[in-house]
Amino acid sequence: MKEKLKKLFAYYKPYKGLFYSDMVFAVLGAVITLIIPLLVRYITNEVVYFEAKEARHAIVMLGIVMIILVLLEIFCNFYIGYFGHIMGAKMEADMRKDIFGHYQKLTFAFYDNQKVGHLLSRITSDLFDISELLHHGPEDLVISVIKIIGSFCILLMVNVKLALIAFAFIPIMLLFAFYYNGKMKIAFRRNREKIADINSQIEDSLAGIRVVKSFANEKVEMKKFNAGNNNFVEAKKLSYRYMGIYNSGLGAMSTLITVVVLLAGVMMMLNGKVELADLLTFFLYINNFTDPVKKLVSFTEQFQNGYSGFERFLEILSIAPDIADKPGALSLADPKGEIEFHNVSFQYEEQAEKVLKNVNLRVQAGDYVALVGPSGVGKTTLCSLIPRFYEVSSGFITIDGMDIRDIKLADLRNNIGIVQQDVYLFAGSIMDNIRYGRPDATDEEVIRAAKNANAHDFIVSFPDGYDTDIGQRGVKLSGGQKQRLSIARVFLKNPPILIFDEATSALDNESEQVVQKSLEDLAKNRTTFVIAHRLTTIQNAQRILVLTEEGIAEEGTHEELLEKKGIYESLYHRNFSYS
């Protein structure tokens, strides 16, 4: 826990000035609340016995002092309420930046096992609770400690016996708080897990809303949501039960202090051991004492919320990217695009069986290579190893004779363009989505890329042209239009190596012909890997590799493979009969 708290406190470092000023005004505000009852005691004990004229003068002066103190307290409360929250918001922004930056570094292997809703929960609700703790926590603690210690010292000065009676309850309150703190910590952590589940389910349902509606499964989604929502309520019930016991227990003890002090004080006053003015002062300070106790109650609740969120935050930051630049990684300057697989094997972490076994393959710069074979034999996986989306389990891959693990990741991926079947377009304009291929590209370069991808004509047919908003994931475009935008993006990137992952398999025949022409234009003079289910689209490939579970089973041109009358011929005739 010590190390975690050290990391938590590190977020204060850039805002030391704000933090210290916040603490100064918190201390000043707390001291003022201790001074005012002393002035009241002075008035009731001393001033009332002055001569009338002198008493009036003293009361006016003391009244002015108390008004100044109240105004100063108002300013202190405003400062810690406004600037303190700004500090908390900035720290929250820093944490959000850290965790989002870390998300960018994590690999496909991590995201394969994660739900987006869970990751989103850690960057939204968790961080808000952490920032509330970072802002309110220290000041609440400082104010409470000053008020409790200050009240105790002043009460000892007023009457030692009554002060000891009042503070006799503190050990009991501490034991009570310590016990239920532990209970609440576990309960709050469970709450966070449940709300993350709900976020994940909502994200999944809304992202697939068209599928939901096409199957008229709104009731199914509501049923799933209600199940998660009810689980969340049940988890909340437990945490609220502990919180209820905690708050009511400490509240009862605070009230009990007042009752016991009242009874003891009246008895002592009847015996002439306490003055009425001192008893009144005592009650003013009892309130000053019970208020910080209640504040400590809210602080402990806040601490459990914030700290459990910070633990979840650290869980993500502690996950080291399993693919990263090795020390001394080199740049990839002007690559030609010759790629070679040297006895490469690969298996996913959770699978004992290898997806690829001892693959040896050499692709010359500028070659157009097609990969075919049944689903699940590792065609996409083989291509995903080239940009190091996954790390090889054994063997190695080279580009221009250089092990890809010795190349800087950014350089490696900047030289590889990928066009996938499932195109991902971001919410925004057509111009923004094409420019994603090279963020520093000019408008003219973007338009040229669109023309090369046969996308310019349909783009300018829209009323807003390149400024057309395409909606979330490009829902306002057809499949062929989305695919041509993704190709334009790669044209703009202009990489020497291309990977087409079933880029036309989801399109109708007319769209496929247009997109196929765009892909062929893009592939000229580039090393190209094409994963295809429709074998008609790869008949002109220089090499066709037939993959099976045992590796590369056949290799050759379309005509050569048909003459072999092997796996490829069987796949081709099956494909032809389906089409």
Salt bridges, closest charged atoms under 4 A:
GLU92 OE2 - ARG96 NH2 2.70
ASP126 OD1 - ARG192 NH1 2.75
ASP126 OD2 - ARG312 NE 2.73
ASP129 OD2 - ARG192 NH2 2.30
GLU132 OE2 - HIS85 NE2 3.86
GLU132 OE1 - HIS136 NE2 3.52
GLU139 OE1 - HIS135 NE2 3.48
GLU139 OE2 - HIS136 ND1 3.46
ASP197 OD1 - HIS118 NE2 2.56
GLU218 OE2 - LYS213 NZ 3.72
GLU221 OE2 - LYS224 NZ 3.05
GLU234 OE2 - LYS237 NZ 3.20
ASP278 OD1 - ARG41 NE 2.91
GLU311 OE2 - LYS4 NZ 3.29
GLU311 OE2 - LYS185 NZ 3.75
GLU311 OE1 - ARG189 NH1 3.26
GLU315 OE1 - ARG122 NH1 3.33
GLU315 OE2 - ARG189 NH2 2.26
GLU338 OE2 - ARG362 NH2 3.34
GLU340 OE1 - HIS342 NE2 3.89
GLU340 OE1 - ARG362 NE 3.89
GLU391 OE2 - ARG388 NH2 2.63
ASP403 OD2 - ARG405 NH2 3.11
ASP406 OD1 - LYS326 NZ 2.78
ASP422 OD1 - ARG473 NH2 3.59
ASP440 OD1 - ARG438 NH1 3.66
ASP443 OD1 - ARG435 NH2 2.26
GLU445 OE2 - ARG438 NH2 3.38
GLU502 OE1 - HIS533 ND1 3.15
GLU512 OE1 - ARG534 NH1 2.40
ASP521 OD2 - LYS517 NZ 2.88
ASP521 OD1 - LYS524 NZ 3.75
GLU555 OE2 - ARG543 NH2 2.53
GLU569 OE2 - LYS565 NZ 3.75
GLU569 OE2 - HIS573 NE2 3.43
